[in-house]
Amino acid sequence: MVIKTIFMFALYTIPYVLMITNVFHSVWGMFAMYAIMGLGSAGIGLGVMHDANHGSYSSKRWMNYTLGLTLNMVGGHSFLWKMQHNVLHHTYTNVHDADEDISIKGIMRMAPEAKWKPIHRFQYLYAWFLYGLMTFVWILHKDFKNIIHYHKTGLIKQHRASVVREWFIMLLSKVIYGGYIYVLPLLLLPYAWWQIFLAFFLCHFITGFILAIIFQPAHVVEGTEYPMPDNEGNLENNWAIHQLRTTTNFGHKHKVFSWFVGGLNYQVEHHLFPNICHVHYRRIAPIVRETTKDFGLPYKSKNSFLQAIAAHTIMLKELGKKPV
């Protein structure tokens, strides 16, 4: 984890230094550095921040908290991410209107219970562009929407947090991020504002696209289930069985791929044991598979990442059909 952390931070910070000092004396060099920063940002999110905010990077709480703040360093807000991901997504996986990862309103339909619109027939085509917008929308809009929503629903108070404190941390983080990622290049580099903005946008497009194509095929995929609560608000299965029925692995044989994406191709193991560091997933996967077999439970897995992407595309196309 230490080696990975150093590598991912280097992948993000070294191109930034080269870009801000205008080493290449070229607008294309600037674009290239922002693009590499997009890879580094995705790597930090998948391989460092994700474990830290699950409390699984280290046995030391302060280290998990500190490394979790790397999300603030790249434009997001750690506390809000934990509310959406750790609390809502991991508790109510694939439950419409509870799991915010699939409860997307507008031109995407990620669950059978979501309202259908005619444009959804083409979502399997345009989804890939929208995935690239994920972190860009996240830092400029979603964080603000979520902190207001979580305050109104009492989720922030439920976790004994101060909404004033979180507003302050979020706004300060975004000012610092905006300062170094856009304003400072604007002041120091001999390029037009729109050129720097497009390079900044490219950075986020790469980050958002990578994050989306890793997380979405784990749940919105051919063969997954979308459990709904009964009239009393209860789900049919216990939590662990629910995770097995709503989560899919992919690409176990590809070690380099697994290393870069923070072991998140082992989504089944991650959802069952979110407090275990991802470096252990490969070794516990055979135990999980055998245990599910012993109890007659599903262990969903695609052989390759491309198969997972294909299965995700099929599911998007299926969800895009008008309900009968």
C-alpha positions as CSV (number, residue, x, y, z in Angstrom):
1,M,0.0,0.0,0.0
2,V,2.9,2.4,0.7
3,I,4.5,1.7,-2.6
4,K,1.1,2.1,-4.4
5,T,0.4,5.4,-2.5
6,I,3.8,6.8,-3.5
7,F,3.3,5.7,-7.1
8,M,-0.2,7.2,-7.4
9,F,0.8,10.5,-5.8
10,A,3.8,10.7,-8.1
11,L,1.5,10.0,-11.1
12,Y,-0.5,13.0,-10.1
13,T,2.0,15.5,-8.7
14,I,5.0,15.1,-11.1
15,P,2.9,16.0,-14.2
16,Y,1.5,18.9,-12.3
17,V,5.0,20.3,-11.5
18,L,6.1,19.7,-15.2
19,M,2.9,21.5,-16.4
20,I,3.0,24.4,-14.0
21,T,6.7,25.1,-14.9
22,N,5.9,24.9,-18.6
23,V,8.8,22.4,-19.2
24,F,7.5,21.5,-22.7
25,H,6.7,25.0,-23.8
26,S,3.7,23.7,-25.7
27,V,0.0,23.7,-25.2
28,W,-0.1,20.0,-26.2
29,G,2.5,19.3,-23.5
30,M,0.1,21.0,-21.0
31,F,-2.8,18.8,-22.2
32,A,-0.6,15.7,-21.9
33,M,0.3,16.5,-18.3
34,Y,-3.3,17.2,-17.3
35,A,-4.3,13.9,-19.0
36,I,-1.7,12.0,-16.9
37,M,-2.9,13.8,-13.8
38,G,-6.4,12.3,-14.6
39,L,-4.9,8.8,-14.5
40,G,-3.2,9.7,-11.2
41,S,-6.4,11.1,-9.7
42,A,-8.2,7.9,-10.6
43,G,-5.4,5.9,-9.1
44,I,-5.5,7.9,-5.9
45,G,-9.3,7.5,-5.7
46,L,-9.3,3.7,-6.4
47,G,-6.2,2.6,-4.7
48,V,-5.6,5.0,-1.8
49,M,-8.7,7.1,-0.8
50,H,-11.2,4.3,-1.2
51,D,-9.4,2.0,1.4
52,A,-8.7,5.0,3.7
53,N,-12.3,6.1,3.8
54,H,-13.4,2.6,4.5
55,G,-10.9,2.5,7.4
56,S,-9.1,-0.4,5.8
57,Y,-5.8,1.3,4.7
58,S,-4.3,1.2,8.1
59,S,-5.0,0.1,11.7
60,K,-4.3,3.7,12.7
61,R,-7.5,5.8,12.6
62,W,-5.6,9.1,12.1
63,M,-3.8,7.7,9.0
64,N,-7.1,6.5,7.5
65,Y,-8.6,10.0,8.1
66,T,-5.6,11.8,6.7
67,L,-5.4,9.7,3.5
68,G,-9.1,9.8,3.1
69,L,-8.7,13.6,2.7
70,T,-6.9,12.9,-0.5
71,L,-10.4,13.1,-2.0
72,N,-10.5,16.8,-0.9
73,M,-7.1,17.2,-2.5
74,V,-8.6,16.3,-5.9
75,G,-11.8,18.3,-5.6
76,G,-14.3,16.2,-3.7
77,H,-15.2,16.0,0.0
78,S,-14.3,12.9,2.0
79,F,-17.2,13.1,4.5
80,L,-19.9,13.3,1.9
81,W,-18.3,10.5,-0.1
82,K,-18.5,8.3,3.0
83,M,-22.2,9.1,3.5
84,Q,-23.0,8.2,-0.1
85,H,-20.7,5.2,-0.5
86,N,-20.1,3.6,2.9
87,V,-23.5,4.3,4.4
88,L,-26.0,4.3,1.5
89,H,-24.4,2.2,-1.2
90,H,-22.9,-0.5,1.0
91,T,-26.0,-0.8,3.1
92,Y,-28.7,-0.7,0.4
93,T,-26.8,-2.0,-2.7
94,N,-29.0,-1.8,-5.8
95,V,-32.0,-0.7,-3.9
96,H,-33.7,2.0,-5.9
97,D,-34.1,5.4,-4.2
98,A,-31.8,4.2,-1.4
99,D,-28.5,3.4,-3.2
100,E,-27.6,6.7,-4.8
101,D,-25.2,5.0,-7.2
102,I,-28.2,3.6,-9.2
103,S,-30.8,6.2,-8.3
104,I,-29.7,8.7,-11.0
105,K,-32.4,10.9,-12.3
106,G,-32.6,12.4,-15.8
107,I,-31.2,10.7,-18.9
108,M,-29.9,7.6,-17.2
109,R,-32.0,4.7,-16.0
110,M,-30.0,2.4,-13.8
111,A,-32.8,0.4,-12.1
112,P,-36.1,-1.3,-13.2
113,E,-38.0,0.8,-10.7
114,A,-36.7,4.1,-12.1
115,K,-39.1,6.1,-14.3
116,W,-38.6,5.4,-18.0
117,K,-38.1,8.1,-20.6
118,P,-37.9,7.6,-24.4
119,I,-34.3,8.9,-24.4
120,H,-33.3,5.9,-22.2
121,R,-33.5,3.7,-25.4
122,F,-30.1,5.1,-26.4
123,Q,-28.4,5.2,-23.0
124,Y,-26.2,2.2,-23.8
125,L,-24.7,4.5,-26.5
126,Y,-24.4,7.9,-24.7
127,A,-23.7,6.6,-21.2
128,W,-20.0,6.4,-21.9
129,F,-19.7,10.1,-22.6
130,L,-21.7,10.9,-19.4
131,Y,-19.4,8.7,-17.4
132,G,-16.6,11.0,-18.3
133,L,-18.5,13.9,-16.7
134,M,-18.9,12.1,-13.4
135,T,-16.2,13.8,-11.3
136,F,-16.6,17.2,-13.1
137,V,-20.2,17.3,-12.1
138,W,-19.3,15.9,-8.7
139,I,-17.0,18.7,-7.6
140,L,-19.1,21.5,-9.1
141,H,-22.6,20.4,-8.2
142,K,-23.1,17.1,-6.5
143,D,-21.2,17.9,-3.3
144,F,-23.3,21.0,-2.8
145,K,-26.5,19.1,-3.5
146,N,-25.6,16.2,-1.2
147,I,-24.6,18.3,1.8
148,I,-27.9,20.1,1.7
149,H,-29.8,16.8,1.2
150,Y,-28.0,14.9,3.9
151,H,-28.6,17.8,6.3
152,K,-32.3,17.8,5.5
153,T,-32.7,14.1,5.9
154,G,-30.8,14.1,9.2
155,L,-28.0,11.8,7.9
156,I,-25.3,14.3,9.0
157,K,-26.7,14.6,12.5
158,Q,-27.2,10.9,12.7
159,H,-23.4,10.5,12.3
160,R,-22.8,13.1,15.0
161,A,-21.2,15.5,12.5
162,S,-21.5,19.3,12.3
163,V,-23.0,20.6,9.1
164,V,-21.3,23.9,9.6
165,R,-17.9,22.2,10.0
166,E,-18.4,20.1,6.9
167,W,-19.5,23.2,4.9
168,F,-16.3,25.0,6.0
169,I,-14.0,22.0,5.1
170,M,-15.7,21.5,1.8
171,L,-15.6,25.1,0.7
172,L,-12.0,25.6,1.9
173,S,-11.0,22.4,0.0
174,K,-12.6,23.5,-3.2
175,V,-11.0,26.9,-3.0
176,I,-7.6,25.4,-2.5
177,Y,-8.2,22.8,-5.3
178,G,-9.5,25.4,-7.7
179,G,-6.5,27.6,-6.9
180,Y,-3.8,25.1,-7.7
181,I,-5.5,23.2,-10.5
182,Y,-6.8,26.2,-12.6
183,V,-6.1,29.7,-11.2
184,L,-2.3,29.1,-10.7
185,P,-1.8,27.7,-14.3
186,L,-3.9,30.6,-15.6
187,L,-1.5,33.1,-13.9
188,L,1.7,31.3,-14.7
189,L,1.2,29.8,-18.1
190,P,1.1,31.7,-21.5
191,Y,-2.1,30.0,-22.6
192,A,-5.7,31.2,-23.0
193,W,-8.2,30.6,-20.2
194,W,-10.2,28.3,-22.4
195,Q,-7.2,26.2,-23.3
196,I,-6.4,25.7,-19.6
197,F,-10.0,25.0,-18.9
198,L,-10.2,22.3,-21.6
199,A,-7.1,20.7,-20.2
200,F,-8.6,20.7,-16.7
201,F,-11.8,19.3,-18.1
202,L,-9.8,16.5,-19.9
203,C,-8.2,15.6,-16.6
204,H,-11.6,15.1,-15.0
205,F,-13.1,13.4,-18.0
206,I,-10.3,10.7,-17.8
207,T,-10.8,10.4,-14.0
208,G,-14.6,10.2,-14.2
209,F,-14.5,7.7,-17.1
210,I,-12.1,5.3,-15.3
211,L,-14.0,5.4,-12.0
212,A,-17.4,4.8,-13.7
213,I,-16.3,1.9,-15.8
214,I,-14.8,0.2,-12.7
215,F,-17.8,0.7,-10.4
216,Q,-20.8,0.4,-12.7
217,P,-20.0,-3.1,-14.1
218,A,-20.0,-4.4,-10.5
219,H,-23.7,-3.7,-10.0
220,V,-25.5,-2.5,-13.1
221,V,-24.7,-5.7,-15.1
222,E,-26.5,-8.5,-16.8
223,G,-27.5,-11.1,-14.2
224,T,-27.6,-8.8,-11.2
225,E,-30.6,-8.3,-8.9
226,Y,-32.5,-5.2,-7.8
227,P,-34.2,-6.1,-4.5
228,M,-37.0,-3.9,-3.2
229,P,-38.3,-3.6,0.3
230,D,-41.8,-4.9,1.3
231,N,-44.6,-2.6,2.5
232,E,-43.0,-2.4,5.9
233,G,-39.6,-1.4,4.5
234,N,-37.8,-4.7,5.0
235,L,-35.6,-6.4,2.5
236,E,-36.0,-10.2,1.9
237,N,-32.4,-11.3,2.6
238,N,-29.9,-10.6,5.3
239,W,-27.1,-8.1,4.5
240,A,-24.5,-10.6,3.3
241,I,-26.8,-12.6,1.0
242,H,-28.1,-9.2,-0.4
243,Q,-24.5,-8.3,-1.3
244,L,-23.9,-11.6,-3.1
245,R,-27.1,-11.1,-5.2
246,T,-26.3,-7.6,-6.2
247,T,-22.6,-7.6,-6.8
248,T,-20.3,-9.0,-9.5
249,N,-16.6,-9.6,-9.8
250,F,-14.5,-9.4,-13.0
251,G,-11.0,-9.9,-14.4
252,H,-9.4,-11.9,-11.6
253,K,-6.6,-13.1,-13.8
254,H,-5.3,-9.6,-14.6
255,K,-2.9,-8.7,-11.8
256,V,-1.7,-5.4,-13.1
257,F,-5.2,-4.3,-13.8
258,S,-6.3,-5.4,-10.3
259,W,-3.3,-3.5,-8.8
260,F,-4.2,-0.2,-10.5
261,V,-7.9,-0.3,-9.7
262,G,-7.4,-1.0,-6.1
263,G,-8.7,-4.5,-6.1
264,L,-12.1,-3.3,-7.0
265,N,-12.5,-6.0,-9.6
266,Y,-13.1,-8.1,-6.4
267,Q,-16.3,-6.3,-5.6
268,V,-17.9,-9.3,-3.9
269,E,-15.1,-9.6,-1.4
270,H,-15.0,-5.8,-1.0
271,H,-18.8,-5.7,-0.2
272,L,-18.6,-8.5,2.2
273,F,-15.4,-7.3,3.9
274,P,-15.2,-3.5,3.3
275,N,-13.0,-3.2,6.4
276,I,-10.3,-5.4,4.9
277,C,-7.5,-3.8,2.8
278,H,-7.9,-4.6,-0.9
279,V,-4.4,-6.2,-1.1
280,H,-5.9,-9.3,0.6
281,Y,-8.9,-9.7,-1.7
282,R,-7.1,-12.1,-4.2
283,R,-6.3,-14.5,-1.3
284,I,-9.7,-14.5,0.3
285,A,-11.6,-14.8,-2.9
286,P,-11.3,-18.6,-3.2
287,I,-12.5,-18.9,0.4
288,V,-15.5,-16.8,-0.3
289,R,-16.3,-18.7,-3.5
290,E,-16.2,-22.1,-1.8
291,T,-18.3,-20.8,1.1
292,T,-21.0,-19.5,-1.2
293,K,-21.0,-22.9,-3.0
294,D,-21.4,-24.7,0.4
295,F,-24.5,-22.6,1.2
296,G,-26.0,-22.7,-2.3
297,L,-25.5,-18.9,-2.8
298,P,-24.5,-17.1,-5.9
299,Y,-20.9,-15.9,-6.6
300,K,-21.2,-13.7,-9.6
301,S,-18.1,-13.2,-11.6
302,K,-17.1,-12.3,-15.2
303,N,-13.8,-13.8,-16.5
304,S,-12.5,-10.5,-17.9
305,F,-13.0,-6.8,-17.7
306,L,-14.3,-6.7,-21.3
307,Q,-16.9,-9.3,-20.5
308,A,-18.0,-7.1,-17.6
309,I,-18.2,-4.0,-19.8
310,A,-20.2,-6.0,-22.4
311,A,-22.6,-7.3,-19.6
312,H,-23.0,-3.7,-18.4
313,T,-23.8,-2.5,-21.9
314,I,-26.5,-5.3,-22.2
315,M,-28.0,-4.2,-18.9
316,L,-28.1,-0.5,-20.0
317,K,-29.8,-1.6,-23.2
318,E,-32.3,-3.7,-21.2
319,L,-33.1,-0.9,-18.8
320,G,-33.5,1.4,-21.7
321,K,-36.5,-0.5,-23.0
322,K,-40.0,0.8,-22.3
323,P,-41.5,-1.3,-19.4
324,V,-44.4,-3.4,-20.5
